[in-house]
Amino acid sequence: MPTAVKMEVTRETIIRAVKSMKKSARQVFLEDLISATSPEYLQSIREARRDFKSGRVKSHGQVFGR
């Protein structure tokens, strides 16, 4: 049987914890946080993957001229 532990954590505590993470771990955490709280973000990822698979993408050089 799952057990839930409730605790209050201040915004400052969370910010301090995130800032103390290694950069790669912080990026993964923030990506997970955004995807867990934003259905629109997840939909944009699905659309981008469909575009990529169907070839509807441009290279950096095509967009920025290098």
C-alpha positions in Angstrom: 0.0 0.0 0.0 1.5 3.4 -1.0 2.2 5.8 1.7 2.2 9.6 1.1 4.2 12.0 3.2 3.1 15.6 3.1 5.5 18.4 3.9 5.7 22.0 3.2 8.7 23.3 1.2 9.2 26.9 0.5 9.9 28.3 -3.0 13.3 29.4 -1.8 14.2 25.9 -0.7 13.3 24.5 -4.1 15.2 27.2 -5.9 18.3 26.6 -3.8 18.0 22.8 -4.4 17.7 23.2 -8.1 20.6 25.7 -8.3 22.8 23.2 -6.4 22.2 20.5 -9.0 24.8 19.7 -11.7 23.8 21.5 -14.9 22.9 18.3 -16.7 20.7 17.1 -13.8 19.1 20.6 -13.6 18.2 20.5 -17.3 16.6 17.1 -17.0 14.7 18.1 -13.9 13.3 21.3 -15.5 12.4 19.4 -18.6 10.5 16.9 -16.5 8.8 19.6 -14.5 7.6 21.5 -17.6 6.4 18.3 -19.3 4.5 17.2 -16.1 2.7 20.5 -15.9 2.1 21.6 -19.5 0.1 19.4 -21.9 0.8 22.1 -24.6 4.5 21.5 -24.2 4.1 17.7 -24.6 1.9 18.4 -27.7 4.6 20.6 -29.2 7.2 17.8 -28.7 4.9 15.4 -30.5 4.4 17.8 -33.4 8.1 18.4 -33.7 8.8 14.7 -33.8 6.2 14.2 -36.5 7.7 17.1 -38.5 11.2 15.6 -38.2 10.0 12.1 -39.2 8.2 13.5 -42.3 11.2 15.7 -43.3 9.5 19.1 -42.6 12.6 20.5 -41.0 15.4 22.9 -42.0 19.0 22.9 -41.0 20.6 25.6 -38.9 22.4 26.7 -42.1 19.2 26.9 -44.1 17.5 29.1 -41.5 20.5 31.3 -40.6 22.5 31.2 -43.8 25.7 29.4 -42.9 
